[in-house]
């Protein structure tokens, strides 16, 4: 097979070669070897080889993106002179944007935006750019880091990178965004509170006409208020099932709750729908001795003050998870019962936060709690116990995938990492830190 050449006369690579290319640090030599993937590669590679080939190509694309970032940043730092010998910072920048726009076939606004973004990323986040050049992260990791730190001073932005960059290679962009948002609060808790206060002053509603007699109606609210509204709408929408879709019932519920509150009280006998907004708060943050961010379910990291305000609001219900101090294991479990106790279910749901399949973001409270080592219904003591160490949250799709396909799963009770082995024998890890927790 190694002697087969493609239509370009390039030696076609095989499984061993693409496995090496998927692991190596991208560079000019390895990029030249990738040419062997053209033409006959699909006929030569196994299923596992084709997956490795995708990884190899993706890593080299990221390497090229790092080179492009450096080039754009260099053009922004030293723009082309519009009039030779007569430097003018603004005019030269605009001229550079025009030339980049023409060269890349993008609009001038897009070109200028890419120049500014590249300079910010390259100048502020060298470790992130280095990981991109190694093909270990996506360009979007760098873009999100730059976006979420745009309003921060350089030292604080550097601290945010320090807190997050090592986990980027194991994180999806969505998980990285959550981790960066948490790090922004942790790196500058006082500034985060002030930015939240200023942002809250811009709360407003908006009406946008749409075709066919429709319109969008929305509001910019604090995260807590937005989740309260959403929970109230969802609760009201689920009270009836009359043939309308849930999306239609939610839209109608919003209209009902805003325009007919008196009628709704009269019909239901209650003053308002019972809604739930959940926040997971570190104990030190809750009692005011710490400033670590909390996690608002359905939104992500929020500041300590926001969490304390929500936790101490009238009607708030606190649920604590009792653990053994020495081991961290949950108290009050029944390992021989197939269904977990309420304490165990709350513990696993709070710990995992999302489905534990790599990259899945389905909320844990919408998932099944799956026994990693299968439960033995005939002899419960001989099978996998119903304890947090043997339970993980899996959405229904990935729960079925685990049991019906040939994926193998292992849970590390010390780190709570979940190790997955695919049918092609590729190994993936779902870690809580990689999920942005």
C-alpha positions in Angstrom: 0.0 0.0 0.0 2.8 2.4 0.8 4.0 2.2 -2.8 0.7 3.5 -4.3 0.9 7.0 -5.6 -2.0 9.4 -6.1 -2.9 11.5 -9.2 -0.3 14.0 -8.2 2.4 11.4 -8.1 2.7 11.8 -4.3 3.2 8.6 -2.3 -0.1 7.7 -0.5 0.1 7.5 3.2 -1.2 4.5 5.3 -2.6 4.0 8.8 0.9 4.1 10.4 1.9 7.4 8.7 -1.4 9.2 9.5 -1.2 8.1 13.1 2.2 9.7 13.3 1.0 12.9 11.5 -1.9 13.1 13.9 0.5 13.2 16.9 3.3 15.3 15.6 3.7 19.0 16.0 2.7 20.5 12.6 5.4 22.0 10.4 6.5 22.3 6.8 7.9 18.7 6.6 4.7 17.1 8.0 2.5 19.4 5.9 4.3 18.1 2.7 3.6 14.5 3.8 -0.1 15.3 4.1 -0.2 15.6 0.3 -0.4 11.9 0.3 -3.9 12.0 1.6 -5.2 13.3 -1.7 -6.9 11.0 -4.2 -6.6 7.4 -3.0 -6.4 8.0 0.8 -10.0 6.8 1.4 -9.2 3.5 -0.3 -6.0 2.9 1.6 -6.9 3.9 5.2 -8.9 1.9 7.7 -11.7 3.5 9.7 -9.3 4.4 12.4 -6.8 5.7 9.9 -9.4 8.1 8.4 -10.1 9.5 11.9 -6.4 10.0 12.4 -6.2 11.7 8.9 -8.9 14.2 10.0 -6.9 15.0 13.1 -3.7 15.4 11.2 -5.3 17.8 8.6 -7.1 19.8 11.3 -3.9 20.3 13.3 -2.1 21.6 10.3 -4.9 23.9 9.4 -4.6 25.4 12.9 -0.9 25.7 12.4 -1.6 27.8 9.3 -4.1 29.9 11.2 -1.4 30.7 13.7 0.9 31.9 10.9 -2.0 34.0 9.5 -2.6 35.5 12.9 1.1 36.5 13.1 1.0 38.0 9.6 -2.2 40.0 10.3 -0.8 41.2 13.7 2.4 42.3 12.0 0.4 44.3 9.4 -1.6 46.0 12.1 1.5 46.8 14.1 3.4 48.1 11.1 0.7 49.1 8.5 1.5 49.7 4.9 2.2 53.3 4.1 -0.5 54.9 2.0 1.8 57.6 0.8 5.5 56.5 0.9 7.6 58.7 3.1 4.6 60.3 4.7 3.5 58.0 7.6 0.0 58.6 9.0 -1.2 56.1 11.5 -4.9 56.3 10.8 -4.6 56.7 7.0 -2.1 53.9 6.8 -4.2 51.5 8.9 -7.2 52.2 6.6 -5.1 51.6 3.6 -3.8 48.4 5.0 -7.3 47.3 5.7 -8.3 48.0 2.1 -5.4 46.0 0.7 -6.1 43.0 3.0 -9.8 43.2 2.0 -8.9 43.0 -1.6 -6.3 40.2 -1.1 -8.6 38.0 1.0 -11.9 38.9 -0.8 -13.6 40.2 2.3 -15.2 43.5 3.1 -13.0 46.4 4.4 -14.8 46.3 7.8 -14.1 42.6 8.1 -10.4 43.1 7.2 -9.9 45.9 9.7 -11.6 43.8 12.4 -9.3 40.8 11.7 -6.3 43.1 11.8 -7.2 44.5 15.2 -8.3 41.1 16.6 -5.0 39.4 15.5 -2.9 42.1 17.1 -4.8 41.8 20.4 -4.4 38.0 20.4 -0.8 37.9 19.4 0.3 40.7 21.7 -1.7 39.6 24.8 -1.8 35.8 24.6 1.5 34.3 23.5 0.8 30.9 25.2 -2.5 30.6 23.4 -1.0 31.4 20.1 1.8 28.8 20.7 -0.9 26.1 21.4 -2.6 27.1 18.1 0.7 26.8 16.2 1.1 23.3 17.7 -2.4 22.4 16.4 -3.6 21.6 19.9 -6.5 24.2 20.1 -8.9 25.9 17.7 -8.6 29.5 16.5 -12.0 30.1 18.2 -10.3 29.4 21.6 -8.1 32.4 21.0 -11.0 34.5 19.7 -13.2 33.8 22.7 -10.3 34.6 25.1 -9.8 37.9 23.3 -13.5 38.7 23.3 -14.1 38.0 27.0 -11.1 40.0 28.1 -11.4 42.9 25.7 -12.4 45.3 28.5 -9.7 44.1 30.9 -6.3 45.7 31.6 -3.4 43.8 30.2 -2.2 42.3 33.6 -5.7 41.0 34.3 -6.1 39.6 30.8 -2.7 37.8 31.3 -3.9 36.4 34.6 -7.1 35.1 32.9 -4.9 33.3 30.3 -2.8 31.8 33.0 -5.9 30.4 34.8 -7.3 28.8 31.6 -4.8 28.2 28.9 -3.5 24.8 30.1 -7.0 23.3 29.8 -7.8 24.6 26.3 -6.5 21.5 24.5 -9.0 19.3 26.3 -11.9 21.7 26.0 -14.5 22.5 23.4 -14.9 26.2 22.6 -18.1 26.2 24.6 -16.4 24.8 27.7 -13.5 27.2 27.3 -15.9 30.1 27.1 -17.4 29.1 30.4 -14.0 28.6 32.0 -12.8 32.0 30.7 -15.9 33.7 32.1 -15.2 32.1 35.5 -11.6 33.1 35.3 -12.5 36.8 34.5 -14.5 36.9 37.7 -11.8 35.2 39.7 -9.0 37.3 38.4 -10.8 40.6 39.0 -13.8 40.1 41.4 -14.2 43.7 42.2 -14.0 44.8 38.6 -16.5 42.0 37.7 -19.1 43.3 40.1 -18.6 46.9 38.8 -18.9 45.7 35.2 -22.1 43.8 36.1 -23.5 46.9 37.7 -22.8 49.1 34.7 -24.2 46.5 32.3 -27.3 46.2 34.3 -28.0 49.9 33.8 -28.5 49.1 30.1 -31.4 46.7 30.6 -34.1 47.3 28.1 -36.7 45.7 25.9 -36.8 45.6 22.1 -39.3 45.1 19.4 -38.2 44.1 15.9 -40.8 43.7 13.1 -40.7 40.5 11.1 -42.4 39.5 7.8 -45.9 38.0 7.6 -47.4 39.9 10.5 -44.8 38.6 13.1 -42.3 40.4 15.3 -39.5 39.5 17.7 -39.9 40.8 21.2 -37.0 40.5 23.7 -35.3 42.1 26.6 -31.7 42.6 27.9 -31.9 41.6 31.6 -29.6 40.4 34.3 -28.9 36.7 34.1 -30.9 36.0 37.2 -34.0 37.9 36.0 -33.8 36.4 32.6 -33.7 32.9 34.0 -36.6 33.7 36.3 -38.7 34.9 33.3 -37.7 31.8 31.3 -38.6 29.5 34.2 -42.0 31.2 34.7 -42.7 30.9 31.0 -41.7 27.3 30.9 -43.7 26.4 34.0 -46.9 28.1 32.6 -46.4 26.5 29.2 -46.2 23.0 30.6 -49.5 23.2 32.4 -51.4 22.1 29.4 -50.9 20.0 26.3 -53.6 20.9 23.8 -51.9 20.1 20.5 -49.7 23.2 20.3 -46.0 22.5 20.3 -44.0 23.4 23.4 -42.4 26.3 21.5 -45.8 27.7 20.6 -47.0 27.2 24.2 -44.0 29.0 25.5 -44.6 32.0 23.2 -48.3 32.1 24.2 -47.3 31.8 27.9 -45.2 34.9 27.7 -48.2 36.8 26.3 -50.5 35.4 28.9 -48.2 36.2 31.8 -47.6 39.8 30.7 -51.1 40.7 29.5 -53.5 38.6 31.5 -52.0 38.2 35.0 -55.3 38.9 36.8 -57.2 36.3 34.7 -54.5 33.7 35.3 -54.7 34.2 39.1 -58.5 33.8 38.9 -58.3 30.6 36.8 -55.6 28.9 38.7 -56.2 30.1 42.2 -52.5 30.9 42.5 -50.7 34.2 42.3 -47.9 33.1 40.0 -46.3 30.0 38.6 -43.8 28.3 40.9 -40.4 28.7 39.3 -37.0 27.4 40.1 -33.6 29.1 39.5 -30.7 27.1 40.8 -27.2 28.4 41.7 -24.3 26.3 43.0 -22.3 28.4 45.4 -19.0 27.5 47.2 -19.5 27.7 51.0 -16.9 30.4 51.5 -18.6 32.5 48.8 -22.0 31.9 50.4 -21.0 33.2 53.8 -19.0 36.1 52.4 -15.5 35.0 53.3 -14.6 34.2 49.6 -15.2 35.8 46.2 -15.0 32.8 44.0 -17.7 32.8 41.2 -20.8 30.6 41.5 -22.6 28.7 38.7 -26.0 29.8 37.7 -27.8 26.9 36.1 -28.7 27.6 32.5 -26.3 30.5 32.3 -22.8 29.9 33.7 -20.5 31.8 36.1 -21.8 34.7 38.1 -20.1 37.0 40.7 -20.1 36.2 44.4 -22.5 39.1 45.1 -25.0 37.9 42.5 -24.9 34.4 44.0 -25.4 35.7 47.6 -28.3 37.9 46.5 -30.0 35.0 44.9 -29.3 32.6 47.8 -30.6 35.0 50.4 -33.7 36.2 48.4 -37.0 35.6 50.1 -38.3 32.1 49.5 -34.9 30.7 48.6 -34.4 27.0 49.4 -30.9 25.7 50.3 -29.9 22.1 49.6 -26.5 21.1 51.0 -24.6 18.0 49.9 -23.2 16.2 52.9 -19.8 14.5 52.4 -17.3 12.6 54.5 -14.5 15.1 55.4 -11.7 12.5 54.9 -12.8 11.0 51.6 -15.3 13.5 50.1 -17.7 10.7 49.5 -21.4 11.4 49.8 -23.2 10.5 53.1 -26.5 8.6 53.0 -26.3 6.4 49.9 -27.9 3.0 49.2 -25.4 1.2 46.9 -27.7 -1.9 46.4 -30.7 0.1 45.2 -30.9 0.6 41.4 -32.4 4.0 41.7 -30.1 6.6 43.4 -31.3 8.3 46.6 -32.3 12.0 46.3 -28.9 13.0 47.9 -26.9 10.9 45.4 -28.9 12.2 42.4 -28.4 15.8 43.5 -24.7 15.2 44.2 -24.0 13.6 40.7 -26.1 16.2 38.9 -24.3 19.1 40.7 -20.9 17.5 40.2 -21.2 16.7 36.5 -23.3 19.7 35.5 -23.6 18.3 31.9 -23.6 15.0 30.1 -20.2 13.4 30.5 -19.8 12.4 26.8 -16.9 14.4 25.5 -18.1 17.8 24.2 -21.8 17.3 25.0 -23.4 20.2 26.8 -26.8 18.8 27.7 -27.6 19.9 31.3 -27.1 17.1 33.8 -30.6 17.5 35.3 -32.0 16.6 31.8 -29.8 13.5 31.7 -30.0 9.9 32.9 -27.8 8.8 35.7 -26.0 5.8 34.3 -24.1 3.1 36.1 -20.6 3.0 34.7 -20.1 -0.6 35.9 -23.6 -2.1 35.1 -26.0 -2.7 38.0 -26.7 -6.4 38.6 -30.5 -6.7 39.1 -30.2 -10.4 40.1 -27.5 -9.8 42.7 -27.1 -6.1 43.4 -24.0 -6.7 45.7 -22.2 -8.3 42.8 -22.7 -5.5 40.3 -21.8 -1.9 40.0 -23.1 0.0 43.1 -25.4 3.0 43.0 -22.9 5.5 44.4 -21.5 8.8 43.0 -18.3 7.0 42.1 -20.2 4.7 39.8 -22.7 7.1 38.4 -22.3 9.6 35.6 -24.8 11.9 33.9 -25.5 10.9 30.3 -28.1 12.4 27.9 -30.4 9.8 26.4 -28.5 9.8 23.1 -25.2 9.1 24.7 -26.7 6.8 27.2 -28.0 4.6 24.4 -24.7 5.0 22.5 -22.8 3.6 25.5 -25.0 0.5 25.8 -25.8 -0.2 22.1 -22.5 0.7 20.4 -19.0 -0.5 21.1 -17.9 2.4 23.2 -16.1 1.5 26.5 -16.3 3.8 29.5 -14.3 4.1 32.7 -14.8 6.6 35.5 -11.9 7.7 37.8 -13.4 8.3 41.2 -10.4 10.3 42.4 -10.5 12.9 39.6 -14.0 12.2 38.2 -12.5 12.0 34.7 -14.6 9.8 32.4 -12.4 7.9 29.9 -14.1 6.8 26.7 -12.7 4.4 24.1 -14.4 4.5 20.6 -15.1 1.6 18.4 -11.9 2.6 16.4 -9.9 2.4 19.6 -9.4 6.1 19.9 -9.3 7.4 23.5 -11.1 10.5 24.8 -11.4 12.0 28.2 -14.2 14.1 29.7 -12.9 16.0 32.7 -14.8 18.4 34.9 -12.0 21.0 34.5 -12.2 20.6 30.7 -16.0 21.3 30.9 -15.2 24.7 32.4 -16.2 23.9 36.1 
